[in-house]
């Protein structure tokens, strides 16, 4: 039987090598193979662990972001409720609706409204509060926090919001109000 040519070469190489070289080769093979195998599996395991930790960190960041957004939206809804239920503000708006105001009353009402708004803007993470004021009292031309709105536009907005109760939960935006009337009101207010 004729031995394999590779086996024959290894045998001739073995005969030519000194014992020191043979031991060095055996030592390298004995150390290198297990080290390479251990290194390969360690790399795979650490890579897997890093991926899991990174995914976990991203998921935690997303969860925290969702909590933060939810908190801020709840805060905006709470501010809206505070404004809606503010007795002083309601009385001022009723007086403006009756049009029985002197210039002194208008100035006093304006200062009171601005004070209410500023206090809420300072105490919360609110950038700006905007109120639509009916029947165009003099202070509604301020166009920073107060905007005039006609009774007809308010009626149309009220009708739309009554027909679509999910549109208005204390928080409103131009994106949520869809009718031409409400867009007209909001564009006049923001423009």
C-alpha positions as CSV (number, residue, x, y, z in Angstrom):
1,X,0.0,0.0,0.0
2,X,1.4,3.4,-1.1
3,X,1.2,6.0,1.7
4,X,-0.4,9.4,1.0
5,X,2.1,12.0,-0.4
6,X,1.4,14.4,2.4
7,X,2.1,11.8,5.0
8,X,5.4,11.0,3.2
9,X,6.4,14.7,3.3
10,X,5.5,15.1,7.0
11,X,7.7,12.0,7.8
12,X,10.6,13.4,5.9
13,X,10.2,16.8,7.6
14,X,10.0,15.1,11.0
15,X,13.3,13.3,10.3
16,X,15.0,16.6,9.4
17,X,13.8,18.6,12.4
18,X,15.6,18.7,15.7
19,X,13.9,17.8,18.9
20,X,13.8,21.5,20.0
21,X,12.0,22.5,16.8
22,X,9.5,19.6,17.2
23,X,8.7,20.7,20.7
24,X,8.3,24.3,19.7
25,X,5.8,23.3,16.9
26,X,4.0,21.0,19.3
27,X,3.8,23.7,21.9
28,X,2.5,26.2,19.3
29,X,-0.1,23.8,18.1
30,X,-1.2,22.8,21.6
31,X,-1.5,26.5,22.7
32,X,-2.8,28.0,19.4
33,X,-5.7,25.7,18.7
34,X,-7.4,25.9,22.1
35,X,-6.7,29.7,22.2
36,X,-8.2,30.2,18.8
37,X,-11.3,28.2,19.7
38,X,-11.7,29.9,23.1
39,X,-11.1,33.3,21.4
40,X,-13.7,32.6,18.7
41,X,-16.4,31.5,21.1
42,X,-15.6,34.4,23.6
43,X,-15.9,36.9,20.7
44,X,-19.2,35.4,19.7
45,X,-20.6,35.4,23.3
46,X,-19.4,39.0,24.1
47,X,-20.8,40.2,20.8
48,X,-24.1,38.6,21.6
49,X,-24.1,40.2,25.1
50,X,-23.2,43.6,23.7
51,X,-26.1,43.4,21.2
52,X,-28.5,42.4,24.0
53,X,-27.3,45.3,26.2
54,X,-27.5,47.8,23.4
55,X,-31.0,46.6,22.5
56,X,-32.0,46.8,26.1
57,X,-30.5,50.4,26.4
58,X,-32.4,51.5,23.3
59,X,-35.7,50.0,24.5
60,X,-35.2,51.6,27.9
61,X,-34.6,55.0,26.2
62,X,-37.7,54.6,24.1
63,X,-39.7,53.6,27.2
64,X,-38.4,56.7,29.1
65,X,-39.2,58.9,26.0
66,X,-42.8,57.5,25.9
67,X,-43.2,58.2,29.6
68,X,-41.9,61.7,29.2
69,X,-44.2,62.5,26.2
70,X,-47.2,61.0,28.1
71,X,-46.3,63.2,31.1
72,X,-46.0,66.3,29.0
73,X,-49.3,65.7,27.2
74,X,-51.0,65.1,30.5
75,X,-49.5,68.3,31.8
76,X,-50.9,70.2,28.8
77,X,-54.3,68.7,29.3
78,X,-54.2,69.7,33.0
79,X,-53.3,73.3,32.1
80,X,-56.2,73.4,29.6
81,X,-58.5,72.2,32.4
82,X,-57.1,74.8,34.8
83,X,-57.8,77.5,32.3
84,X,-61.3,76.1,31.5
85,X,-62.3,76.0,35.1
86,X,-60.7,79.2,36.2
87,X,-63.5,81.2,37.7
88,X,-61.8,84.6,37.3
89,X,-61.1,83.9,33.6
90,X,-64.7,82.7,33.0
91,X,-66.1,85.9,34.6
92,X,-63.8,88.1,32.5
93,X,-64.9,86.3,29.3
94,X,-68.6,86.6,30.3
95,X,-68.1,90.4,30.8
96,X,-66.4,90.7,27.4
97,X,-69.3,88.8,25.9
98,X,-71.8,91.3,27.3
99,X,-69.8,94.3,25.9
100,X,-70.5,96.4,29.0
101,X,-66.9,97.3,29.6
102,X,-65.2,100.7,30.1
103,X,-61.6,101.2,29.1
104,X,-60.5,100.8,32.7
105,X,-62.4,97.4,32.8
106,X,-60.8,96.3,29.6
107,X,-57.3,97.2,30.8
108,X,-57.9,95.5,34.2
109,X,-59.3,92.4,32.5
110,X,-56.4,92.2,30.1
111,X,-53.9,92.4,33.0
112,X,-55.8,89.7,34.9
113,X,-55.9,87.4,31.9
114,X,-52.2,87.9,31.1
115,X,-51.3,87.3,34.8
116,X,-53.3,84.0,34.7
117,X,-51.6,82.9,31.5
118,X,-48.1,84.0,32.6
119,X,-48.4,82.1,35.9
120,X,-49.3,79.0,34.1
121,X,-46.6,79.4,31.5
122,X,-43.9,79.9,34.2
123,X,-44.9,77.1,36.5
124,X,-45.1,74.4,33.8
125,X,-43.2,73.2,30.7
126,X,-45.6,75.3,28.6
127,X,-44.2,77.5,25.8
128,X,-47.3,79.6,25.1
129,X,-50.9,79.5,26.0
130,X,-53.3,81.0,23.4
131,X,-56.9,81.8,24.1
132,X,-59.6,82.4,21.5
133,X,-61.6,85.3,22.8
134,X,-65.2,85.8,21.6
135,X,-66.8,89.1,20.4
136,X,-63.5,90.8,19.7
137,X,-62.9,92.8,22.9
138,X,-60.1,95.4,22.7
139,X,-57.5,93.2,24.4
140,X,-58.0,90.4,21.9
141,X,-56.0,92.3,19.3
142,X,-52.8,91.5,21.3
143,X,-52.2,88.5,19.1
144,X,-49.6,86.8,21.3
145,X,-51.8,85.0,23.8
146,X,-55.2,86.4,23.0
147,X,-56.9,86.1,19.6
148,X,-60.3,87.4,18.6
149,X,-62.9,85.0,17.2
150,X,-66.3,85.7,15.9
151,X,-69.4,84.1,17.4
152,X,-70.1,82.4,14.0
153,X,-66.6,80.9,13.9
154,X,-67.0,79.7,17.5
155,X,-70.3,78.1,16.7
156,X,-68.8,76.3,13.8
157,X,-65.9,75.2,15.8
158,X,-68.2,74.1,18.6
159,X,-70.3,72.1,16.1
160,X,-67.3,70.4,14.7
161,X,-66.0,69.5,18.1
162,X,-69.4,68.2,19.2
163,X,-69.7,66.0,16.1
164,X,-66.1,64.7,16.7
165,X,-65.6,64.4,20.4
166,X,-62.2,62.7,20.0
167,X,-60.8,65.9,18.4
168,X,-60.8,67.9,21.6
169,X,-59.5,66.5,24.9
170,X,-58.3,69.8,26.3
171,X,-55.5,69.9,23.8
172,X,-55.9,71.1,20.3
173,X,-53.7,71.6,17.2
174,X,-54.1,72.7,13.7
175,X,-53.4,69.1,12.6
176,X,-56.4,67.8,14.6
177,X,-59.0,70.4,13.5
178,X,-60.1,69.6,10.0
179,X,-62.9,71.9,8.9
180,X,-62.2,75.0,6.9
181,X,-63.7,77.1,9.7
182,X,-61.4,75.8,12.4
183,X,-58.4,76.0,10.1
184,X,-59.3,79.6,9.3
185,X,-59.6,80.4,13.1
186,X,-56.2,78.8,13.8
187,X,-54.4,80.3,10.9
188,X,-55.7,83.7,11.9
189,X,-54.4,83.0,15.5
190,X,-51.0,81.6,14.5
191,X,-50.4,83.8,11.5
